[in-house]
Amino acid sequence: MRMYYFHRAVFAVLAVFSAAAAWAIDDATVAMTPVQVAPHSYFVQGQSALGSAANQNFISNAGFVVTDTSVVVIDALGSPALARKLLQEIRRITPKPVSHVLVTHYHADHIYGLQAFKDAGATIVAHRLGQEYLNSDTARLRLQASRQELFPWIDDSTRLVPADQWLDGATDLAIGGVQFQIRPAGPSHSPEDLVFYLPAERVLFAGDLVFRGRVPFVGQADSKHWITALDQLLKFDAQVIVPGHGPQSTSAKEDLTLTRDYLAHLRRAMGEAARNLEPFDEAYRKADWSRFEHLPLFNAANRMNAYNTYLLMEQERD
């Protein structure tokens, strides 16, 4: 019996130590520095890497806007710990509460932090099609895998959080004296893509329609409409574009071109193969990737991007 209680005490101490160690890692290994891109607009830049326990899934960007009355956050990052860290960074700039979180799309690296903002009292706004993802096997299985791959930052307490306000189309929101123009841009990177434009600041939060300085993650994207959506982004009078991944852009046309040209190249190479009934492996081997192969995450993402585009082009052919 004494041994039983001894083991229980040891496990309790280890549990406390593990929790303390996790928070120590949280403070020590993930740098997060807000970058001011306009008088009231900021963003934090995720790492150009795959999500891992070492980076706490800090692989995407999040923005925030300080209004007269509150703070509006754009995207919630890839873990609750990251969201809490972002809240701490916001508090270094302003004591105002976070009143809203605007979601560009429901991919894991942008929404696993939502529960921290929800617990802090924020209202979550997203496109209605995000409900399909939340109720899908894909979302359930992804969270299940993340609890293994990203532990302890994603664990059994991590939950998928629905929006409080689901949008169907173009919407303008006035929050604390700041006008947010919310425009659907999907189906592109995802069915529920939204972009957020602040005309007074001339800042566009573009989500994952724009990957700057790295190979995009295409997944099950509608690349044809994605290219059209990128052309539409140029119609905003944006001085600064905050992408979903990578540093801010002050040269919209130049920086949108990389994502657009990569998608177009995928469609040309894989489209020709699909039309000619050419096997994927042969088509991939023959394709010229020289313009893009130097980019970060090319080896991790390009083959899967090409294969998904090959399947998409087969469907478009039919």
C-alpha positions in Angstrom: 0.0 0.0 0.0 2.8 2.3 0.8 4.4 1.6 -2.6 1.0 2.4 -4.2 0.9 5.8 -2.6 4.6 6.4 -3.4 4.0 5.7 -7.1 0.9 8.0 -7.0 3.0 10.8 -5.4 5.8 10.3 -8.0 3.3 10.5 -10.9 1.8 13.6 -9.4 5.2 15.3 -9.2 6.0 14.2 -12.7 2.7 15.6 -14.0 3.4 18.9 -12.4 7.0 18.9 -13.7 5.8 18.1 -17.2 3.2 20.9 -17.2 5.8 23.3 -15.9 8.3 22.1 -18.5 5.7 22.6 -21.3 5.1 26.2 -20.3 8.9 26.7 -20.1 9.2 25.4 -23.6 6.3 27.7 -24.6 8.2 30.7 -23.3 11.6 29.6 -24.5 11.4 28.1 -28.0 8.8 30.0 -30.0 9.5 33.6 -30.7 6.5 35.8 -31.6 7.0 39.4 -32.4 4.2 41.6 -33.6 5.1 43.6 -36.7 3.2 46.9 -37.2 2.2 47.4 -40.9 -0.1 50.4 -40.5 -1.1 52.8 -37.7 -3.5 50.3 -36.1 -2.7 47.0 -37.9 -0.2 44.3 -36.9 0.6 40.7 -37.6 2.8 37.9 -36.3 4.6 35.7 -38.8 4.8 31.9 -38.4 7.8 29.8 -39.3 8.3 28.5 -42.8 8.2 24.9 -41.7 5.9 22.0 -41.2 3.9 21.9 -38.0 5.7 20.1 -35.2 5.8 19.9 -31.4 9.0 21.9 -31.5 7.3 24.9 -33.1 3.9 24.3 -31.5 2.4 24.5 -35.0 3.4 28.1 -35.4 3.5 27.9 -39.2 0.9 30.5 -40.2 0.4 34.2 -39.7 -2.2 36.0 -37.6 -3.1 39.7 -37.6 -4.8 42.1 -35.2 -6.2 45.6 -35.4 -6.4 47.9 -32.5 -9.7 49.9 -32.7 -11.1 52.7 -30.5 -12.8 50.2 -28.3 -11.3 46.7 -28.7 -8.9 44.5 -30.7 -9.9 42.5 -33.7 -7.8 39.4 -34.4 -7.5 37.8 -37.9 -7.0 34.0 -37.5 -6.1 32.2 -34.3 -2.9 30.3 -35.0 -2.2 26.6 -34.7 -2.5 25.8 -31.0 -4.1 27.2 -27.9 -0.7 27.9 -26.4 0.2 30.1 -29.4 -3.1 31.9 -29.1 -2.4 32.7 -25.4 1.0 33.9 -26.4 -0.6 36.2 -29.0 -3.0 37.5 -26.4 0.0 38.3 -24.2 1.7 40.2 -27.1 -1.5 42.2 -27.7 -1.6 43.2 -24.1 1.9 44.6 -24.4 0.5 47.0 -27.0 -2.9 47.8 -25.6 -5.1 46.9 -22.6 -8.2 46.8 -24.8 -10.0 43.4 -24.9 -10.1 41.2 -28.0 -13.8 41.5 -29.1 -13.7 39.6 -32.4 -11.7 36.9 -34.3 -12.2 37.0 -38.0 -11.4 33.6 -39.6 -9.9 33.4 -43.1 -10.6 29.7 -43.4 -10.9 26.6 -41.2 -7.6 24.9 -41.7 -5.9 23.5 -38.5 -2.9 25.9 -38.5 -5.3 28.9 -38.4 -8.0 27.7 -36.0 -6.6 25.5 -33.3 -6.1 28.6 -31.2 -9.7 29.7 -31.4 -10.7 28.2 -28.0 -8.3 30.6 -26.2 -9.9 33.6 -27.8 -13.4 32.2 -27.2 -12.5 31.7 -23.5 -11.4 35.3 -23.4 -14.9 36.4 -24.6 -14.3 37.1 -28.3 -17.0 36.7 -31.0 -15.8 34.5 -33.8 -16.8 35.4 -37.4 -16.3 33.0 -40.4 -17.8 31.9 -43.7 -20.8 29.5 -43.4 -19.1 26.9 -45.5 -16.6 26.4 -42.6 -19.4 24.4 -41.0 -18.8 21.6 -43.5 -15.2 21.3 -42.4 -16.1 21.3 -38.7 -18.6 18.5 -39.2 -16.4 16.4 -41.5 -14.3 13.3 -40.9 -11.3 15.2 -42.2 -11.5 17.7 -39.3 -12.0 14.9 -36.8 -9.2 12.7 -38.1 -6.9 15.7 -38.4 -7.4 16.7 -34.8 -6.9 13.1 -33.7 -3.6 12.9 -35.6 -2.6 16.4 -34.3 -3.1 15.2 -30.7 -0.3 12.6 -31.4 2.0 14.6 -33.6 1.8 18.0 -31.8 1.5 16.9 -28.2 1.5 18.5 -25.7 0.4 21.7 -27.6 -2.6 19.8 -29.1 -4.1 17.3 -26.7 -7.5 16.0 -25.5 -8.5 19.4 -24.2 -8.1 21.0 -27.7 -11.4 21.4 -29.4 -12.8 22.6 -32.7 -14.7 25.9 -32.2 -17.5 27.0 -34.5 -18.2 30.7 -35.4 -20.7 32.7 -33.5 -21.5 34.6 -36.7 -21.6 32.7 -40.0 -21.4 34.8 -43.1 -22.9 33.9 -46.5 -21.5 36.7 -48.7 -19.8 40.1 -48.8 -20.2 41.9 -45.5 -19.0 45.2 -44.0 -18.4 45.4 -40.2 -17.8 48.6 -38.3 -15.9 47.7 -35.0 -14.6 50.5 -32.8 -14.6 53.0 -35.6 -12.8 50.8 -38.0 -14.4 49.5 -41.2 -13.7 45.9 -42.2 -14.7 44.9 -45.7 -15.2 41.1 -45.6 -15.2 39.5 -49.0 -15.6 35.8 -50.0 -12.8 34.5 -52.1 -13.6 30.8 -52.3 -13.7 28.1 -53.3 -10.0 28.7 -53.8 -7.5 27.5 -51.2 -10.6 26.3 -49.3 -14.3 26.5 -49.9 -14.8 29.1 -47.2 -12.0 31.6 -48.0 -12.5 35.1 -46.7 -10.3 38.2 -47.1 -10.4 41.2 -44.9 -9.7 44.7 -46.2 -9.3 47.9 -44.1 -9.8 50.8 -46.5 -8.7 53.4 -44.0 -5.4 51.6 -43.4 -5.1 50.1 -47.0 -4.2 46.8 -45.4 -5.5 43.5 -46.9 -5.4 40.3 -44.7 -5.4 37.7 -47.5 -5.2 34.4 -45.6 -3.9 31.5 -47.5 -4.8 32.9 -50.9 -1.2 34.3 -50.6 1.9 32.3 -49.6 4.9 34.6 -49.8 8.4 33.3 -50.2 7.4 29.6 -50.0 5.6 26.9 -51.9 1.8 27.0 -51.2 -0.1 24.2 -49.7 -2.6 23.3 -52.4 -4.4 20.3 -50.8 -7.9 19.9 -52.2 -8.0 23.5 -53.5 -9.9 24.8 -56.6 -6.8 26.1 -58.3 -8.7 27.5 -61.2 -10.8 29.8 -59.0 -7.8 30.5 -56.8 -6.0 32.1 -59.8 -9.1 34.1 -60.5 -9.3 35.2 -56.8 -5.7 36.4 -56.9 -6.6 38.6 -59.8 -9.5 40.0 -57.8 -7.2 40.9 -54.9 -5.3 43.3 -57.2 -8.5 45.4 -57.4 -8.1 46.3 -53.7 -6.2 49.5 -53.2 -3.9 47.7 -50.8 -0.7 49.3 -49.7 0.2 46.2 -47.6 -0.9 42.6 -48.0 -0.6 40.3 -45.0 -0.4 36.7 -46.4 -1.4 33.6 -44.6 2.2 32.5 -44.7 5.4 34.6 -45.0 6.3 38.3 -44.6 4.0 41.2 -45.4 4.0 42.5 -49.0 4.2 46.1 -50.1 4.4 45.1 -53.8 1.0 43.4 -54.4 1.4 42.6 -58.1 4.9 41.3 -57.8 4.2 39.2 -54.7 0.9 37.7 -55.8 2.6 36.6 -59.0 4.6 33.8 -57.3 1.5 32.1 -55.9 -0.4 32.6 -59.2 2.4 31.4 -61.4 3.0 28.3 -59.3 -0.7 27.4 -59.5 -0.8 28.0 -63.2 2.4 25.9 -63.7 0.8 23.0 -61.8 -2.3 23.2 -63.9 -0.4 23.3 -67.2 1.9 20.4 -66.4 -0.7 18.2 -64.8 -3.5 19.2 -67.2 -1.5 18.1 -70.2 -0.7 14.8 -68.5 -4.4 14.3 -67.6 -5.5 15.1 -71.2 -3.0 12.6 -72.6 -3.8 9.9 -70.1 -0.2 10.0 -69.0 0.6 8.3 -65.7 1.2 10.8 -62.8 4.7 9.5 -61.9 5.9 10.0 -65.5 4.3 13.4 -65.8 5.9 14.6 -62.5 9.3 13.4 -63.5 9.1 15.2 -66.9 7.8 18.5 -65.5 10.2 21.4 -65.1 10.2 22.6 -61.5 13.4 24.7 -61.7 11.6 28.0 -61.1 10.2 26.8 -57.8 12.5 24.0 -56.4 14.6 26.5 -54.5 11.6 27.7 -52.4 11.1 26.6 -48.8 9.0 23.5 -48.4 9.3 22.6 -52.0 10.4 19.0 -51.2 7.7 18.7 -48.5 4.8 20.0 -50.5 5.3 20.0 -54.3 4.7 16.3 -55.1 1.5 16.2 -53.2 0.4 19.5 -54.7 1.1 18.1 -58.2 -0.8 14.9 -57.5 -3.9 16.7 -56.1 -3.8 19.0 -59.2 -3.5 15.9 -61.5 -6.7 14.5 -59.9 -8.4 17.9 -60.2 -7.5 18.2 -63.9 -8.8 14.7 -64.5 -12.2 15.8 -63.0 -12.2 19.0 -65.1 -11.4 17.0 -68.2 -14.4 14.8 -67.5 
